[in-house]
């Protein structure tokens, strides 16, 4: 089980053939109070670096991109009732969706935790 | 994750024009103070401005319950002096200025020759001169326009040596009253000079949040001292532009560059209260003919408020539909922290503007049910005297 990060502040945790995606602590802090999350439907085909979800904070709408290519297995229905979970627990309970890992080699271009940490420090 | 709507265009008091993005933003007199208080700074209207401190919703709620301190020093503080300044200004605005008594102020609109709105502004008779407070992003254009259209004997002064702070919320009167004796006696839309430990303050009881509150013009070199004294009061917290935008939206107050533009006349903008009754007849201002016609026949498009169900906000640019027909566009919208659902402002064809009309708003691939609602969305709480 390993967690990767993108420069657009998504995290992806891979467990065998499936992966869970969310946004990072840094991202939720930048966004501020989140009022709505639009999630991809089960079965949706996502393409690496293309639109996957939309986060609506009080101030703006922000796109969330798929860190890798894959098919959506499940979306986090808890976010429908309580989108603020993304603020309170972005890297745990506030996950966005799970998808299949279509091409494992896509993970190679992503950052690990240490690399992401120094990436954020440099912003 | 990237912002699809860039921040400076979506939050704040007015739109940043494109030219201004080319020159580096200026620092406010309170720049270091904002940073020391944890502000996140963004370029806006030519300045580095605090967009938020602890978070927009917390700041929004604090202002509705207590008192919020806003730095609005980016706005233009102008004065007109010389004989006949009030009358001369009346050629450019639809409100009565010459009859304003000393210490009284009025909301008005700076009108282009065709009656389009160039800016919205506050006009005050200070006793010595006519004072204007104009939007930060418009101020340079406003100054040029005023210079061009006012007679040479009227002197226009830009008081960029003054900072402008707004203290807004139900506890603003107690907080300011304790610091500045006498200020609490002002009522809504009145103003006066006050002394604060030797520092001259020009204080008006006005603002743009829908709450009772004040705007305080203070020499820039004393702004930090005043801001510090104000937030030492436990009822007062610094509030950023983000909450300023959500507060004014709930109050139904239009934002220049979004809800008001040079293409829109005062009648379409539903700002007929700014058209002084007497001057509707006597005229003598830019666009009077067009405005009179619109008053008589009604305007084709009109500014409305929209209330949406659910939680998904409709933002600026979202298309408004009646059935399959597009009947309008959202000009500003967001999630209302006070009401707990999305609200928006926009323009629709007059046939669909009646309160209670059911419409739909397109957000990405969804059509959201919306209905035309009375504004303000959250009642104003101005203090008009006991």
Interface residues (C-beta under 8 A of the other chain):
Chain A: X8 X9 X10 X23 X27 X31 X32 X33 X35 X36 X38 X54 X55 X56 X57 X58 X59 X60 X61 X62 X63 X64 X65 X83
Chain B: X1 X2 X3 X4 X5 X6 X7 X10 X11 X51 X52 X55 X56 X57 X60 X242 X245 X246 X310 X311 X312 X313 X315 X334 X335 X337 X342 X364
